[in-house]
Amino acid sequence: MSDSGLRLAAEARGAARPGGSPSQAFLRRFRRHPLALVSLLVLLLLGAASASAPLVEQAFGFTAEDIDLLARSAPPSAKHPLGTDELGRDLLLRLLHGGRVSLLVGLSAALVSATIGTALGLLAGYLGGRVDALLMRLADSVIALPLLPLLIVLAAVDLTKLGLSPELANASSTNLWRIVLIVSLVGWTTTARLVRGTVLSLRAREYVRAAEALGAGPARILWRHILPNALSPVIVATTLSIGNVILLESVLSFLGLGIQPPLPSWGNMLTGAQETLWSAPMLAVWPGLLIFVTVIAANFLGDGLQDALDPRTERR
């Protein structure tokens, strides 16, 4: 048998060996990234710990909002494992509830941004022409805007001037979802550009042309043939954007324009710790550390997913 025949036979045996399915190949490539695996574990632990906040409150016998002015900025103890804040509230419970808010905002805004970006990227890449030019110029315009000043202006808008009742405008849930909406309106551009580039490549593939020849409409082609093959960059971009959203929420909350007390978030906990930074520095260290760890873990996870979803990684 010739060298080329031996090579083809070896490739056929490699393709037919157990563990050769796409999902198993993805897991095999992902396991080669220890930092991504550790990051995934860290994010799961943070999510589980934040979700267990009500159970921890029941075990402690008090809530994160219980104020004890006689125990302000107390050091760690058996009753308060991480000490108390400037109002005597348990710091551990505040961090857990703050994690629920910060992680919810990060995940929700990332998913909404990915949905908007995917839809616009699909339309721009598949329809092309004026639609593509219009949507991409819109994306360029959003990218050109100064992000932080724009977010500050949008977050400072008085919702009562938009017709909402004062009770609804000042509700904690309204505050939270307003931040999600604001960040989503400016965070879709990266996903849209990635999806558009992928669709431009997929549009010329044989199976797409075959579907068009068989009479499939644009909606069916986009949903059944193009979108499943364009999900890899969407997943990576969504994962990477979670950390950025948490940072933006923390900045807005730190400036007093994000999540408003008494609803805790890691950002507004940093705001509350400003006045006691020298006398009780751990009030700022703990939320700052959790923000840092979450952002770094999300970025490492995104890098690992990017390599794991790319079959060329295994060949390299």
SEKEMI-45510 format. One record per residue: z, y, x of N, C-alpha, C, CB in turn; residue in one letter. Coordinates in steps of 0.001 Angstrom, whole numbers, plus 500000, padded with zeros to 6 digits. Each point is the difference from the previous one (the first is absolute). Glycine has a CB too. Example, Ala and Ser with C-alpha at 12.3 -4.5 7.8 and 13.67 -1.06 7.14 Angstrom:
507800494310513190500000501190499110500000501200500900501246498827498108A;498034502223501542500060501190500820500730501090499230497855499372501184S;
***
This chain:
500000498807500855500000501193499145500000501242500890501238498764498143M;498001502276501446499904501213500801501297500806499913497510500049499628S;502572500967501288501190500857500000500155500740498677499778500264502473D;499098500220496976500091500718498721500453499076498882498197501552500758S;501353497188499276500440499044498986501475499704500105497743499015500006G;502756500837501250501433499770500187500810501196499503499503498530501981L;499995502659498280500721501190499569500054500093498476499291501160502105R;499599498556497231499980500029498535500924498948499408497657500842500077L;502375497974500559500889498942499506501455500401500153498284498284500588A;502036502349500551501383500441500212500387501062498982499797499483502445A;499269501455497264500299501021499016500178499395498622498730501650501353E;500471497335498322500129499346498700501343499294499878497516499708499908A;502907499628501190501314499333499955501107501029499866499120498109501400R;500737503063499270501024501039499888500078500571498590499644500546502403G;499175499595496952499994500530498649500557499002499006498046501397500596A;501806497299499719500435498975499061501421499542500229497670499287499846A;502958501191501233501339499518500291500983500512498955499453499919502450R;501695499417497367500997500479499061500479501384500406500698497642499511P;499606503160499478500466501356500280498869500972500195502003499034501018G;496776500564498614498856500859500219499649500886498827499192498296501517G;501581501688497374499713500848498853500304501451500349500511498101498418S;498894502855500850500238501414500315501477500389499947497744500484499097P;502990499025499908501418500365499905500797499428501163499794500084497512S;499891498680502886500713499409501134499619500685501306500090497815498784Q;498658502587501336499585500738501198500691501359500062497777498823499959A;502374501813498874500719501280499955501450499825500449498506500770498129F;502161498200501350501397499770500380500112499675501487500494499184497676L;498543500076502846500033499646501412499848501249500868499047497732499458R;500059503164500161499826501236500774501200500917499841497525499814499727R;503056500214499070501144500878499768501221499546500785499109500509497732F;501056498183502414501161499477500731499924500329501488500182498156498322R;498670502238502149499865500375501414500514501406500283498036498491500144R;502431502201498819500519501358500162501497499990499714497763501015499344H;503049498747501673501451499942499752500562501300499456500165498342501814P;499312502799498640500498501277499493499696500160498511499690501002502279L;499137498529497300499666500080498576500899499078499189497623500562500578A;502665498259499924500891499080499297501402500582499883498647498067500835L;501866502496500261501327500621499968500006501188499041500420499264502376V;498510501516497632499917501163499113500001499574498540498742501246501766S;500518497697497923499993499492498631501393499558499583497620499278500278L;503071500031500617501369499556499703500927501193499795499608497914501339L;500253503120499498500844501189499878499763500694498663499967500280502495V;498772499877497118499690500662498735500506499193498811497990501032501064L;501885497650499011500521499157498915501515500112499907498078498419500306L;502598501613500844501455500137499990500424501358499445500135498454501967L;499166502606498421500321501324499468499784500055498490499368501015502201L;499528498386497347499739499981498562501033499200499236497600500240500494G;502772498584500053501002499175499332501366500676499984498736497969500697A;501627502663500418501292500690500058500037501168499019500242499331502409A;498671501426497512499962501128499067500043499522498554498701501322501680S;500601497586498038500005499474498630501374499475499596497592499414500264A;503223500187500709501318499435499697501076501067499859499326497956501219S;500308503330498778500993501078499923500936499868498804498365501466501135A;501143498237497637500937499840498877500989498852500208498238500915498506P;501315498007502116500908498877500263501065500385501018498149498393499482L;501463502385501528500970500452501004501014500937499357498270499770501822V;501276501065497247500930500873499287501027499199499211498210501730499853E;501331497225499482500935499150499260501005499342500931498238499590498284Q;501315499971502880500908499359500955501017500996500552498188498376500600A;501389502872499631500905501014500539500960500539498943498242500605501650F;501331499400497105500846500535498934499837501477499758501574498248500545G;497446502389500063499708501416499759498508500210500230502352500729500704F;497156500457498898498572500274500071499696500970501133499798499591497537T;498918500608502685499569500921501060500250501451499630498276498348500673A;502002501946498054500215501373499569501482500348499874497825499887498806E;503066499158501419501435500279499901500441500897501150500375497789498850D;500212503353500795500405501007500995501496499873500278498161501570499228I;502180498467502057501401499978500427500171501099501046500246497483499530D;500168503703500010500105501144500910501070499808501059499219501449498159L;501709497616501604501042499750500997499498499089501126501729500285498204L;497087499155501633499455499096501026498629500477500466501272498080498991A;498564503216501133498711500533500431499749499685501469500188501828498295R;498568497760501991499563499686501374500967499046500694498898502243500132S;501599496772499105500939499027500557499262499019500911501473500220497958A;499190499276503081499366499015500882499868498652499297500939501190502006P;498300497883498585499870498665499401501356499326499815497744499793501050P;502372499482497827501238499287499682499649498779499174501360502136500065S;499659497099499561499766498811499182499454500381498630501839498811501215A;498610502319498246499535500445498687498614500626500085502371500371499314K;497380500372501754498711500665500193499434499559501354500714502012498575H;498448496934501450499541499422501282499292500998500917499777497851498810P;499517503120500619499322501009500825500647501366499880497891498733499735L;503264501362499636500668501276499815499545500684498729500210500215502457G;500131501066497418499648500782498820499247501261500421502018499105498764T;497350501540500247499232501204500298500848501250499805497903498818499316D;501437502332500617500709501270499944500762500206498695498270500920501501E;501458498257497473500726500082498731500895498792499758498128501350499099L;502011497804501895500842498824499857499319498833499320501896501520499927G;496790498516499927499270498883499397499693498949501060498999501544498270R;500952497197501290499782498905500942498598500103500608501592498527498690D;498348501494502634498728500209500687499083498793499873501158501517501594L;499402497277498459499169498797499894499301499942498649501548498794501560L;499182501473497357499388499978498678498954501097499860502111499052499061L;498156502106501515499020501084499953498715499623500742501881501655499856R;498264497672501277498828499560500755499194498957499223501234500472502132L;499463498611497202499299498976499223499246500621498835501739498326500650L;498911502591498623499303500664498893498896500917500521502098499889498624H;498141500757502504498949500821500595498798499163500426501750501601500770G;498515497181499704498912499103500344499174499610498785501368499154501883G;499280500641496984499258499681498776499016501114499669501951498661499151R;498510502582500975499143501144499661498896500180501040501942501110498851V;498415498912502437499013500255501051498943498899500054501750501224501304S;498681497521498606499039498898500035499131499986498748501597498678501399L;498995501645497446499208500051498764498947501093500088501962499144498689L;498421502022501799499040501089500145498898499610500989501814501679499477V;498576497743501669499012499617500996499020498969499481501664500504501741G;498849498457497619499122498933499503499143500491498841501685498293500719L;498919502440498334499248500459498824498893500969500400502049499701498588S;498285501272502247498992500976500411498888499343500807501757501776500008A;498591497256500836498977499296500783499063499215499084501597499836501939A;498953499509497033499165499220499081499110500908499152501770498222499937L;498789502894499576499193500929499198498892500608500857501996500510498538V;498347499892502693498985500555500899498909498979500297501735501492501009S;498672497248499216499013498952500280499098499754498802501600498948501596A;498972501107497198499188499796498796498968501106499837501923498826498922T;498517502425501232499072501127499883498934499931501095501830501410498984I;498595498357502255499057499944501109499014498855499877501727501027501418G;498750497815498106499098498852499833498950500277498944501839498468500683T;498589502084498180499043500293498926498940501006500461501797499537498301A;498634501541502337499036501010500453499119499481501130501611501775499325L;498973497410501576499210499429501085498944499034499496501956500265501486G;498388498937497504499021499086499412498842500763499373501824498345499580L;498500502702499667498940500782499354499121500700501032501486500334498011L;499142500259502998499224500719501007499098499058500790501832501690500158A;498709497159500248499220499091500822498892499298499242502001499691501367G;498246499957497371499011499220499254498940500893499358501750498271499570Y;498654502846499829499037500860499313499212500855500984501502500039498010L;499179500424503066499316500794501006499492501328499436499355497882501146G;499718502723499552499346501217499529500966501140499776498294498585498959G;501516502108499910500814501171499705501463499642499741497971501087499064R;502249497752500326501375499572499743500740499804501315499284498893497857V;500071500455503088500603499791501317500277501333500682498809497801500200D;500219503090499786500164501302500658501133500797499353497552500008500585A;502508499981498082501040500764499300501393499461500309498362500510498181L;501802498169501741501322499407500218500446500147501453499543498373498154L;499540501476502778500389500131501403500289501450500383498618497989500513M;500680502969498861500338501405500259501351500325499386497558500621500051R;502760498752498815501336500170499413501063499452500939499027499846497688L;500705498980502893500946499424500960500147500893501228499398497702499195A;499508502822501295500061500911501151500827501245499677497755499165500757D;502092501336498020500753501198499606501496499721499960498031500784498672S;502343498052500810501420499649499944500560499807501409499648498913497752V;499568500441503117500449499784501376500175501325500729498832497786500028I;500302503191499675500050501285500700501194500850499586497533499919500165A;503074499786498697501142500798499545501218499736500877499111499953497648L;501703501060502643501253499783500745500971499203499131499672502161501303P;500662496637499135500687499047499127501391500470499600498707498187501081L;502142502094499908501391500318499680500136501274499170500664498864502105L;498683502250498254500091501179499122499505499733498586499706501410502006P;499226497780497870499487499677498668501030499211499192497661499992500917L;502976499020499718501009499207499311501194500864499600499267497974501286L;501114502951499585501125500889499689499673500857498779500664500044502436I;498117500495497508499597500837498870499987499181498707498621501442501549V;500792497361498502499937499161498801501387499557499549497739499220500709L;503129500462500251501342499552499643500853501134499454499826498248501746A;499840502988498583500784501144499544499564500499498626500334500625502377A;498623498782497048499520500437498679501078499730498951497590499541500667V;502683501458498498500979499866498924499352499258498830501179502142500717D;499312496647499000499381499187498962500199500581498611500351498021501435L;500675502798498383500186500612498684498870500972499672502475499752500265T;496903500816500801498859500895499771498752499230499569500947501574501696K;499079497106498500498866499166499596500191499392498620499589499507502392L;501475500885496927500203499527498635501055498934499818497694500556499670G;502913498963501419501037498984499870501324500646499601498835498568501715L;501970500690497512501316500490499625500901500033501228499718499089497662S;501290501804502365500896500057501155500692498672500291500346502392499493P;500023496861499453500665498712500217499074499022500713501394500382497951E;497352499538501589499038499078500616499597500478501393499155499376497719L;500684501927502449499575500534501292501045499770501078498656501712498805A;502632498311500807501075499849500972500531498575500096500590502351499558N;498792496717499726500454498610500046499699499395501363499634499775497524A;501220499296502905499822499373501315498709499203500069502474499889500252S;497207499402498657498776499192500004498760500887500086501172498234498653S;498848502929500680498863500923500084499819500497501422500374500692497625T;500720499611503029499957500439501398499359498948500884502046501370499624N;498358497389500151499512498904500841498497499807499818502249498888499853L;497316501027498881498581499712499771499128501205500304500647498348498261W;499925502862501724499221501164500423499660499911501487501112501389498221R;499854498151502584499728499829501430498924498941500215502364500674500541I;497719498226498697498983498949500108498619500559499677501712498264499383V;498200502522499538498704500567499588499470500983501034500657499715497606L;500223501147502900499569501013500971499462499344501265501701501600499086I;499034497420501437499560499332501227498712499213499753502394499850500780V;497482499542498036498802499209499694498756500870499916501429498374498774S;498722502852500744498843500884499839499380500408501329501021500829497905L;499747499083503170499461500383501309499910498807500956500957502287499665V;499476496530499897500064498869500912498921498952499823502372500406500042G;496623499857499108498996498985499696498790500048500932500751500110497649W;499138500917503173498762500239500737499705498911501030500362502429499658T;500666497105501056499770498978501029499467498715499386501826500997501384T;498794498568497525499536498785499330498584500167499472502357499462499387T;497349501690500048498659500236499454498939499909501092500995501466498225A;499273499111502939499027499955501089499807498574500515500635502340500629R;500473496918499515499893498623500473499229499127499017502157500289501219L;498151499845497496499316499187498986498530500376499923502135499795498696V;497557501484501376498593500420499967499215499373501143500678502157498926R;499878497889502285499294499397501132499807498504499829500942501765501454G;500070497554498008499878498559499771498944499697498942502405499714500635T;497580501079498292499040499776498916498576500243500484501739500670498316V;498061500332502518498659500252500540499484498792500765500525502439500148L;500378496859500536499602498792500719499767498834499045501293500792501986S;499598499061497022499884498860499089498824500141499039502459499694500172L;497137501527499530498942500221499016498684499371500426501121502112499342R;498689497719501972498739499432500499500074498491500186499546502160501131A;501587497202498541500121498557500186499154499240498976502315500331500919R;497361498416499451499104499199499168500606499691498641499042499018502064E;502276500691497881500582499620498712500045501183499031501362498257501173Y;498738502967499349499956501167499120498581500200499469501901501068501279V;497117498766499597498609500132499549499639498909499005499404501045502190R;501138497750498022499738498915499052500608500302498643499939498376501890A;501275502170498094500637500357498732499209501077499278502226499395500955A;497251501580499793499170501036499381498716499401499437500951501702501581E;498458497353499151498760499378499533500227499180498737499180499937502354A;502025499512497500500318499208498808500398500869498808500721498155501505L;499296503149498687500253500898498882501438500442499836498131498916498930G;502726500827502046501397500434499904500072501513500070500785497855501050A;500078502725498132500165501442499969500835500502501163499792499919497537G;500199501387502699500791500558501113501489499687499908498328501808500146P;502226498267498643501439499738499843500338498567500403500103501690498139A;499092497354501431500260498601500336499822499754501497499248499323497703R;499750501281502897499767499818501435501160500571500800497517500097499628I;502939501099499977501115500613500722501273499169499850498969502261499645L;501295497244499154501253499300499729500005498586500555500255501374497961W;498639497901501901499969498575500355499510499736501416499616499521497618R;499545501329502922499356499681501273500389500940501142498126499087498684H;502055502188501032500275500947501085501493500224500198497822501105499524I;502921499139499404501425500306500128500788498903500714499805501330497922L;500030497374501743500781498986500727499739499992501500499961498643497945P;498828501712502468499670500007501421500362501319500682498165498403499502N;502272502587499713500384501288500570501511500203499973497803500926499278A;502951498033500377501441500157499853500734500089501337499817498766497865L;499614500677503183500704499995501293500359501404500473498788497911500584S;500260503028499502500394501358500426500943500678499013497822500188501173P;502086499457497542500897500594499005501438499552500262498125500057498301V;502057498659501965501344499470500258500602500650501241499355497815498930I;499855502277502115500496500594501246500340501472499797498619498376501328V;500489502373498032500246501433499793501218500221499109497546500455500269A;502635498703498715501162500134499121501289499744500762498603499295498054T;501411499668502776501201499684500773500355501125500957499452497577499818T;499531502949500860500258501075500961500449501290499312498301498979501518L;501235501243497256500344501251499324501417499998499446497607500268499436S;503014498560500405501366499946499468500941500799500889499545497739498994I;500361502060502311500851500737500919499744501486499943500057498021501458G;498672502384498434499683501434499930500565500627498732497916499592501326N;502005499677497552500521500529498744501512500174500079498118498901498751V;502576500124501834501458500114500135500357501204500861500240497506499750I;498996502727501298500241501182500828499776501294499215499317498680502017L;499604501371497194499728501208499213501091500234498964497545499660500345L;502882499262498998501088500137499015501270500475500679498989498186498593E;501293501298502585501206500406500721499937501473500389500255497661500861S;498557502791499568499847501415500373500206500890498784498400499368501836V;500967500278497028500151500816498799501447500000499504497621499495499393L;503027499339500647501396499943499571500889500770500962499584497776498930S;500117502165502359500775500747500986499887501503499762499646498151501654F;499163502290497883499793501421499708500509500389498623498025499956501487L;502516499081497763500523500286498667498963500024498908501732501263501104G;497044498227499170498915500012499030499606498607499542499199502087501038L;501506496891499432499665498635499643500958499439498966499040499688502262G;501512499152498040500967499371499105501269500841499978499041497697500465I;501390502674498336501136500898499873501285499225499732498468501787499155Q;502671498647501454501290499395499676500277500163498495500868500484502355P;499904498605497050500820498967500657499243498723500361501903500919498751P;496797498978500897499238498808500379499825499998501511498789499959497767L;501711499009502927499923500030501468498663499475500511502473499706500093P;497076500866500989498900499445500796500373500231501450498224500433498191S;501131498862502709500330500165501411499727501429500451499477497581500409W;499519503060499011499691501374500379501065500988499571497622499416499846G;502812500530498871501006500981499592501391499655500535498653500444497949N;501553498303502500501244499698500708500040500714501350500112497767498847M;498739502347501793499936500785501237500296501468499735498327498387500921L;501185502117497942500285501383499643501498500229499828497763500150498893T;502902498927500407501430500134499787500816499879501269499639499104497760G;499784500247503267500744499792501253499848501158500976499693497563499692A;499528503468499956499787501103500948501291500725500358497719500266499067Q;503091500007499929501191500806500238501083499245500765499473501240497926E;500456497430502051501026499196500685499412499276501205501213499704497824T;497690500839502712499304499288501076500883499808501228497855500945499163L;502984500047501160500833499884501204501305499277499713498988502102500863W;501568498088497962501276499347499690499824498558499543500909502222499389S;497969497459499960499743498628499520498529499672500214501858500170498272A;497725499604502966498573499801500292499408498743499368500389501196502116P;500437497789497589499457498758499448499419500205498608501660498726501345M;498731502334497963499410500281498691498514500313500120502212500853499208L;497364499652501930498583500248500243499337498849500745500487502435500036A;500288496867500796499426498922500809499520498851499125501505500639501890V;499314498948497131499636498816499216498726500197499178502412499433499900W;497472501620499277498725500159499275498819500249500921501285500890498094P;498928499867503002498913500215500952499549498708500644500877502271500424G;500082496872499913499666498717500614499233499110499035502031500180501436L;498371499799497296499300499170499015498580500500499770502189499480498905L;497619501838501064498642500536499873499163499587501206500865501957498659I;499696498170502528499280499644501228499618498524499997501234501799501242F;499722497331498444499737498558500016498947499631498955502355499579500791V;497731501011498021499045499669498939498586500432500372501832500229498310T;498023500970502227498675500501500367499400499163501135500683502322499282V;500124497370501729499502499198501121499625498600499525501433501318501600I;499395498080497539499708498650499502498718499992499170502459499477499989A;497334501548499174498775500067499203498771500130500893501293501047498126A;498807499729502938498856500165500909499692498719500760500575502411500229N;500460496912500272499782498728500695499419498950499054501898500540501554F;498588499435497208499465499049499025498538500299499708502281499740498993L;497383501532500879498603500357499770499099499594501152500779501887498614G;499687498292502616499214499572501162499798498488500007500886501952501292D;500177497309498378499889498543499964499046499531498921502313499845500862G;497746500774497961499089499627498919498557500338500360501841500367498337L;497964500746502359498646500383500392499367498948500898500646502402499810Q;500121497085501149499475498957500874499860498668499270501040501165501944D;499920498524497182499968498711499317498859499914498990502465499835500313A;497151501285499101498929500004499015498619500092500629501573501046498416L;498372499121502908498723500112500706499712498661500696500316502527500345D;498706496694499185499704498711500630499588500118501457499328499186497784P;500167501971502626499573500162501380501175499956500961498073501344499205R;503136498899500288501188499949500861500169498619500599501090501769498614T;498673497187500570500197498634500486498986499657501075500916499342497772E;497861501151502089498987499707501006500323500713501304498287499694498197R;502281501553501690500378500703501214501172499332500684499162502106499009R;
***
